[in-house]
Amino acid sequence: MKILIACLLLGPLPVKACESMDKGDWERVYEPDSLELCTSTEYEDHDAVGDDHEKYIAFPIETSDECGCTVTGMYKYLKIHHDAKRETAALVDFGYGECDGWAVKTLCAWGECDASVATMCKFALECGPNVQ
């Protein structure tokens, strides 16, 4: 799997800022409409992820003034094991600018987030078209 994200550690911030390639270069291997709903809420609340994870902003997070939804950006979560080894546990992708009210979660397997081994699902954001 190609390494698509190179992160920089900028001091003791709770969420570390990252350098990343242009998201336009990111190969999208799914469409949210084709994914099933997530059955677990793990990684859906960025602030609720435990201390045994490092949290990164892999692509800048942007919220639309039009609908109030996060419409672009990605979080990356690294699981910290007892031996201090870190591996990618999950990615949460907010899309490419559409106010569709969905985010896509990728649960990585053994640090690999490739679609052939990872599990992908979608979850509704509490904004825009999902607010009643």
Z-matrix of the N, CA and C atoms (Angstrom, degrees):
N
C 1 1.448
C 2 1.514 1 109.32
N 3 1.296 2 116.59 1 133.47
C 4 1.450 3 120.47 2 179.24
C 5 1.514 4 109.99 3 -69.96
N 6 1.283 5 115.92 4 145.18
C 7 1.458 6 119.08 5 174.19
C 8 1.510 7 106.57 6 -85.80
N 9 1.331 8 116.53 7 116.75
C 10 1.447 9 121.31 8 -174.34
C 11 1.516 10 112.95 9 -100.06
N 12 1.298 11 116.94 10 -13.94
C 13 1.456 12 119.32 11 -172.20
C 14 1.524 13 109.20 12 -130.99
N 15 1.306 14 117.44 13 127.88
C 16 1.461 15 121.54 14 175.37
C 17 1.519 16 106.92 15 -115.49
N 18 1.332 17 117.15 16 115.47
C 19 1.459 18 120.56 17 -174.09
C 20 1.516 19 111.43 18 -101.69
N 21 1.301 20 114.89 19 149.93
C 22 1.447 21 123.38 20 177.35
C 23 1.517 22 108.08 21 -113.91
N 24 1.271 23 118.42 22 136.65
C 25 1.452 24 121.71 23 176.78
C 26 1.519 25 107.08 24 -92.47
N 27 1.315 26 117.61 25 118.12
C 28 1.463 27 122.17 26 -177.22
C 29 1.525 28 109.77 27 -112.92
N 30 1.305 29 117.10 28 76.29
C 31 1.455 30 120.96 29 177.57
C 32 1.505 31 113.08 30 71.89
N 33 1.313 32 117.03 31 -171.69
C 34 1.464 33 121.99 32 -175.58
C 35 1.525 34 113.29 33 -84.08
N 36 1.317 35 117.60 34 55.24
C 37 1.452 36 121.32 35 177.87
C 38 1.517 37 110.12 36 -85.02
N 39 1.345 38 118.35 37 144.91
C 40 1.462 39 119.71 38 178.17
C 41 1.519 40 112.45 39 -63.64
N 42 1.311 41 117.25 40 -33.92
C 43 1.462 42 121.40 41 174.45
C 44 1.516 43 105.10 42 -120.84
N 45 1.299 44 116.76 43 124.10
C 46 1.455 45 120.72 44 -176.86
C 47 1.513 46 110.24 45 -86.01
N 48 1.324 47 115.97 46 138.15
C 49 1.457 48 120.39 47 177.18
C 50 1.517 49 108.65 48 -76.62
N 51 1.292 50 116.72 49 150.62
C 52 1.461 51 120.65 50 -176.56
C 53 1.506 52 111.06 51 -131.53
N 54 1.316 53 114.56 52 151.71
C 55 1.445 54 121.03 53 165.87
C 56 1.517 55 105.20 54 -91.74
N 57 1.297 56 117.43 55 143.54
C 58 1.460 57 118.78 56 178.66
C 59 1.508 58 109.20 57 -147.30
N 60 1.313 59 114.25 58 164.01
C 61 1.448 60 118.38 59 174.30
C 62 1.518 61 108.45 60 -72.84
N 63 1.302 62 117.84 61 164.49
C 64 1.450 63 122.70 62 177.31
C 65 1.524 64 108.64 63 -60.24
N 66 1.332 65 117.21 64 128.88
C 67 1.460 66 119.97 65 -177.02
C 68 1.525 67 111.63 66 -61.02
N 69 1.322 68 117.49 67 -22.03
C 70 1.458 69 120.45 68 176.01
C 71 1.519 70 111.83 69 -63.38
N 72 1.341 71 116.34 70 -22.08
C 73 1.457 72 121.00 71 178.50
C 74 1.527 73 112.35 72 -86.23
N 75 1.318 74 117.83 73 -10.96
C 76 1.462 75 122.91 74 -178.03
C 77 1.514 76 108.23 75 -71.64
N 78 1.306 77 117.30 76 126.70
C 79 1.465 78 121.15 77 -179.51
C 80 1.524 79 109.10 78 -82.85
N 81 1.302 80 116.96 79 116.11
C 82 1.457 81 121.73 80 179.68
C 83 1.515 82 108.60 81 -86.65
N 84 1.336 83 116.08 82 121.42
C 85 1.463 84 120.42 83 -176.60
C 86 1.529 85 111.58 84 -105.72
N 87 1.328 86 117.32 85 13.12
C 88 1.453 87 121.08 86 -177.57
C 89 1.521 88 108.90 87 -150.31
N 90 1.283 89 115.49 88 163.43
C 91 1.458 90 123.35 89 168.52
C 92 1.517 91 105.90 90 -124.89
N 93 1.339 92 119.08 91 131.79
C 94 1.465 93 120.12 92 -178.19
C 95 1.525 94 114.24 93 -51.58
N 96 1.337 95 117.15 94 -35.70
C 97 1.470 96 119.82 95 179.97
C 98 1.522 97 112.55 96 -61.62
N 99 1.333 98 117.11 97 -24.94
C 100 1.465 99 120.64 98 -177.29
C 101 1.528 100 112.64 99 -89.09
N 102 1.328 101 117.94 100 -4.00
C 103 1.469 102 121.23 101 -176.44
C 104 1.524 103 111.66 102 -98.63
N 105 1.329 104 114.92 103 151.64
C 106 1.462 105 120.48 104 175.97
C 107 1.520 106 109.56 105 -81.75
N 108 1.330 107 116.56 106 161.63
C 109 1.458 108 121.70 107 176.23
C 110 1.529 109 109.70 108 -68.68
N 111 1.310 110 116.42 109 143.72
C 112 1.466 111 121.21 110 177.45
C 113 1.525 112 109.74 111 -67.26
N 114 1.316 113 116.45 112 143.24
C 115 1.463 114 121.25 113 178.59
C 116 1.522 115 111.81 114 -98.79
N 117 1.319 116 117.65 115 -10.36
C 118 1.461 117 123.24 116 178.32
C 119 1.522 118 108.33 117 -123.73
N 120 1.322 119 117.06 118 148.10
C 121 1.459 120 120.68 119 178.23
C 122 1.531 121 112.39 120 -94.74
N 123 1.325 122 116.89 121 4.01
C 124 1.460 123 120.58 122 179.56
C 125 1.533 124 110.57 123 -55.89
N 126 1.332 125 116.51 124 134.04
C 127 1.469 126 125.96 125 179.76
C 128 1.528 127 114.11 126 73.72
N 129 1.317 128 118.87 127 3.52
C 130 1.458 129 120.04 128 -179.93
C 131 1.521 130 112.45 129 -83.21
N 132 1.328 131 118.59 130 -24.64
C 133 1.465 132 122.81 131 175.47
C 134 1.521 133 107.26 132 -110.24
N 135 1.314 134 115.72 133 106.05
C 136 1.464 135 121.68 134 -174.51
C 137 1.534 136 112.22 135 -55.82
N 138 1.330 137 116.79 136 -37.03
C 139 1.467 138 120.44 137 -177.33
C 140 1.523 139 113.34 138 -77.88
N 141 1.334 140 118.09 139 -15.18
C 142 1.466 141 121.26 140 -176.88
C 143 1.525 142 113.70 141 -94.26
N 144 1.320 143 117.31 142 -2.36
C 145 1.470 144 120.49 143 -179.97
C 146 1.517 145 108.46 144 -70.91
N 147 1.333 146 116.52 145 135.66
C 148 1.460 147 122.59 146 -171.98
C 149 1.519 148 116.25 147 -66.65
N 150 1.339 149 114.32 148 170.83
C 151 1.459 150 122.03 149 179.89
C 152 1.520 151 112.71 150 -70.36
N 153 1.331 152 117.69 151 -9.92
C 154 1.466 153 120.28 152 178.35
C 155 1.532 154 111.28 153 -87.04
N 156 1.326 155 115.94 154 16.34
C 157 1.467 156 122.43 155 177.63
C 158 1.531 157 109.73 156 -131.34
N 159 1.321 158 115.75 157 147.10
C 160 1.460 159 121.28 158 167.06
C 161 1.516 160 106.09 159 -101.28
N 162 1.332 161 116.00 160 141.05
C 163 1.459 162 121.38 161 -176.58
C 164 1.527 163 108.51 162 -115.56
N 165 1.312 164 116.28 163 132.54
C 166 1.454 165 121.97 164 179.68
C 167 1.521 166 110.42 165 -128.05
N 168 1.307 167 115.49 166 151.05
C 169 1.458 168 120.90 167 168.41
C 170 1.520 169 104.67 168 -95.92
N 171 1.311 170 116.67 169 107.44
C 172 1.461 171 121.62 170 -176.97
C 173 1.522 172 111.78 171 -81.20
N 174 1.323 173 116.85 172 -35.33
C 175 1.457 174 123.64 173 173.28
C 176 1.516 175 106.24 174 -134.07
N 177 1.335 176 118.93 175 143.08
C 178 1.466 177 120.99 176 -177.53
C 179 1.528 178 112.46 177 -53.63
N 180 1.330 179 114.24 178 134.67
C 181 1.465 180 121.95 179 -179.89
C 182 1.526 181 108.54 180 -87.73
N 183 1.336 182 116.67 181 127.29
C 184 1.456 183 121.43 182 179.06
C 185 1.520 184 110.07 183 -129.72
N 186 1.329 185 114.90 184 139.78
C 187 1.459 186 121.63 185 177.93
C 188 1.522 187 108.67 186 -112.69
N 189 1.312 188 116.65 187 138.71
C 190 1.462 189 122.41 188 -179.89
C 191 1.521 190 110.50 189 -83.11
N 192 1.333 191 116.78 190 131.91
C 193 1.463 192 120.97 191 173.58
C 194 1.529 193 110.13 192 -69.06
N 195 1.323 194 116.16 193 -28.54
C 196 1.460 195 122.13 194 -177.37
C 197 1.530 196 112.58 195 -63.54
N 198 1.338 197 116.85 196 -46.83
C 199 1.466 198 119.17 197 -174.50
C 200 1.534 199 113.36 198 -119.39
N 201 1.329 200 117.24 199 -9.69
C 202 1.461 201 120.10 200 179.45
C 203 1.517 202 114.30 201 79.62
N 204 1.336 203 117.61 202 5.01
C 205 1.465 204 121.71 203 179.90
C 206 1.523 205 111.20 204 -92.84
N 207 1.334 206 115.25 205 151.22
C 208 1.450 207 119.65 206 165.50
C 209 1.516 208 104.98 207 -70.88
N 210 1.334 209 117.15 208 124.06
C 211 1.463 210 120.35 209 -172.03
C 212 1.524 211 113.59 210 -117.05
N 213 1.302 212 117.32 211 -10.85
C 214 1.459 213 119.48 212 177.76
C 215 1.522 214 109.18 213 -154.22
N 216 1.311 215 115.34 214 154.07
C 217 1.457 216 120.95 215 178.69
C 218 1.511 217 112.06 216 120.59
N 219 1.328 218 114.83 217 170.84
C 220 1.458 219 119.99 218 -178.37
C 221 1.529 220 110.37 219 -151.73
N 222 1.329 221 115.19 220 136.97
C 223 1.465 222 122.12 221 170.04
C 224 1.519 223 108.27 222 -100.61
N 225 1.323 224 114.94 223 145.89
C 226 1.464 225 121.93 224 175.16
C 227 1.518 226 106.96 225 -125.43
N 228 1.335 227 116.47 226 132.52
C 229 1.463 228 122.69 227 -178.95
C 230 1.525 229 109.74 228 -115.89
N 231 1.329 230 116.28 229 127.48
C 232 1.462 231 121.56 230 175.60
C 233 1.512 232 108.77 231 -107.53
N 234 1.304 233 117.10 232 128.05
C 235 1.465 234 123.22 233 175.66
C 236 1.518 235 108.02 234 -81.82
N 237 1.349 236 116.64 235 130.66
C 238 1.460 237 121.66 236 177.78
C 239 1.524 238 107.43 237 -100.56
N 240 1.319 239 116.76 238 117.85
C 241 1.468 240 122.25 239 -179.73
C 242 1.528 241 110.61 240 -87.60
N 243 1.358 242 117.88 241 168.75
C 244 1.464 243 121.53 242 -177.21
C 245 1.519 244 112.72 243 -58.28
N 246 1.317 245 117.84 244 -31.58
C 247 1.465 246 120.97 245 -179.84
C 248 1.526 247 111.53 246 -85.70
N 249 1.328 248 117.80 247 13.88
C 250 1.463 249 126.12 248 179.59
C 251 1.530 250 112.99 249 71.91
N 252 1.330 251 117.08 250 2.96
C 253 1.464 252 120.05 251 175.17
C 254 1.530 253 108.38 252 -67.25
N 255 1.316 254 116.08 253 141.04
C 256 1.454 255 121.54 254 178.94
C 257 1.527 256 109.20 255 -119.26
N 258 1.341 257 115.10 256 139.09
C 259 1.459 258 119.18 257 174.45
C 260 1.519 259 108.93 258 -142.80
N 261 1.313 260 115.47 259 150.22
C 262 1.455 261 119.98 260 -178.91
C 263 1.523 262 109.19 261 -65.11
N 264 1.331 263 114.99 262 125.33
C 265 1.464 264 121.09 263 -179.62
C 266 1.521 265 111.85 264 -100.81
N 267 1.334 266 116.51 265 -37.10
C 268 1.459 267 119.26 266 -175.55
C 269 1.526 268 111.07 267 -160.56
N 270 1.326 269 114.19 268 157.05
C 271 1.462 270 123.42 269 171.61
C 272 1.521 271 106.93 270 -128.17
N 273 1.323 272 117.36 271 140.83
C 274 1.463 273 121.56 272 172.79
C 275 1.525 274 106.79 273 -123.79
N 276 1.329 275 115.28 274 116.93
C 277 1.459 276 123.06 275 -174.77
C 278 1.523 277 109.18 276 -109.68
N 279 1.340 278 115.63 277 124.66
C 280 1.461 279 120.54 278 -178.42
C 281 1.522 280 113.19 279 -94.11
N 282 1.306 281 118.16 280 0.58
C 283 1.459 282 120.28 281 173.29
C 284 1.505 283 114.79 282 104.24
N 285 1.329 284 114.08 283 -159.39
C 286 1.459 285 122.76 284 -171.77
C 287 1.522 286 113.02 285 -123.27
N 288 1.324 287 118.14 286 27.88
C 289 1.449 288 120.70 287 173.99
C 290 1.513 289 116.42 288 109.76
N 291 1.322 290 118.39 289 -2.80
C 292 1.468 291 120.58 290 178.98
C 293 1.526 292 110.89 291 -83.45
N 294 1.312 293 116.72 292 141.37
C 295 1.468 294 122.47 293 175.67
C 296 1.524 295 108.91 294 -86.28
N 297 1.339 296 116.52 295 62.45
C 298 1.459 297 119.90 296 -176.35
C 299 1.527 298 113.10 297 -94.66
N 300 1.335 299 117.73 298 -10.81
C 301 1.462 300 120.66 299 177.41
C 302 1.516 301 114.70 300 78.14
N 303 1.347 302 118.65 301 14.74
C 304 1.458 303 122.27 302 -178.56
C 305 1.525 304 111.23 303 -121.39
N 306 1.316 305 115.88 304 150.09
C 307 1.463 306 123.13 305 168.16
C 308 1.526 307 106.56 306 -128.21
N 309 1.318 308 116.07 307 153.42
C 310 1.467 309 121.53 308 -179.79
C 311 1.520 310 108.43 309 -113.01
N 312 1.335 311 114.92 310 128.27
C 313 1.463 312 121.92 311 179.42
C 314 1.526 313 108.63 312 -106.87
N 315 1.331 314 115.68 313 131.07
C 316 1.457 315 121.77 314 174.22
C 317 1.516 316 107.47 315 -112.96
N 318 1.323 317 117.57 316 117.64
C 319 1.461 318 122.54 317 175.53
C 320 1.521 319 106.81 318 -95.00
N 321 1.313 320 115.46 319 110.67
C 322 1.459 321 121.73 320 -174.05
C 323 1.527 322 110.46 321 -78.19
N 324 1.314 323 116.32 322 153.68
C 325 1.468 324 122.62 323 179.89
C 326 1.524 325 108.53 324 -115.08
N 327 1.318 326 116.04 325 119.65
C 328 1.476 327 121.91 326 179.21
C 329 1.521 328 111.50 327 54.78
N 330 1.344 329 116.54 328 36.84
C 331 1.453 330 121.10 329 178.85
C 332 1.509 331 114.81 330 83.73
N 333 1.326 332 117.62 331 -3.82
C 334 1.470 333 122.21 332 -179.08
C 335 1.528 334 109.54 333 -100.08
N 336 1.321 335 115.94 334 130.11
C 337 1.462 336 120.86 335 -178.67
C 338 1.520 337 112.21 336 -110.94
N 339 1.308 338 116.69 337 10.62
C 340 1.456 339 122.26 338 177.80
C 341 1.528 340 109.03 339 -62.29
N 342 1.323 341 116.01 340 140.59
C 343 1.472 342 121.18 341 -176.69
C 344 1.519 343 113.17 342 -57.24
N 345 1.334 344 118.79 343 -22.12
C 346 1.467 345 120.12 344 -178.37
C 347 1.533 346 112.54 345 -74.95
N 348 1.337 347 118.00 346 -20.30
C 349 1.473 348 120.26 347 -179.18
C 350 1.526 349 112.94 348 -121.95
N 351 1.307 350 117.49 349 -20.47
C 352 1.461 351 121.11 350 -176.99
C 353 1.528 352 110.85 351 -86.96
N 354 1.323 353 116.09 352 162.33
C 355 1.456 354 122.76 353 175.46
C 356 1.521 355 107.71 354 -107.70
N 357 1.326 356 116.53 355 129.65
C 358 1.457 357 121.08 356 -179.70
C 359 1.520 358 109.89 357 -119.73
N 360 1.334 359 114.98 358 141.64
C 361 1.456 360 121.12 359 176.69
C 362 1.525 361 107.88 360 -152.32
N 363 1.313 362 116.43 361 170.96
C 364 1.461 363 120.36 362 178.90
C 365 1.523 364 109.30 363 -119.50
N 366 1.342 365 115.14 364 153.28
C 367 1.459 366 119.88 365 174.66
C 368 1.522 367 109.07 366 -138.78
N 369 1.339 368 114.89 367 149.88
C 370 1.460 369 121.47 368 -177.79
C 371 1.524 370 109.86 369 -79.02
N 372 1.316 371 115.33 370 136.97
C 373 1.454 372 121.66 371 173.13
C 374 1.523 373 108.03 372 -86.95
N 375 1.304 374 116.93 373 150.51
C 376 1.466 375 120.25 374 -179.11
C 377 1.517 376 108.99 375 -89.20
N 378 1.338 377 115.19 376 73.28
C 379 1.458 378 121.52 377 -178.03
C 380 1.516 379 109.05 378 -165.63
N 381 1.334 380 115.62 379 178.60
C 382 1.464 381 122.57 380 172.45
C 383 1.512 382 114.83 381 41.40
N 384 1.334 383 116.78 382 -121.52
C 385 1.473 384 120.49 383 -173.60
C 386 1.532 385 113.23 384 -69.39
N 387 1.326 386 118.90 385 -11.02
C 388 1.466 387 120.69 386 -177.71
C 389 1.528 388 113.19 387 -97.53
N 390 1.329 389 117.87 388 -3.10
C 391 1.466 390 120.79 389 178.84
C 392 1.519 391 108.05 390 -87.52
N 393 1.335 392 114.94 391 129.48
C 394 1.474 393 118.68 392 -177.99
C 395 1.491 394 111.18 393 -107.79
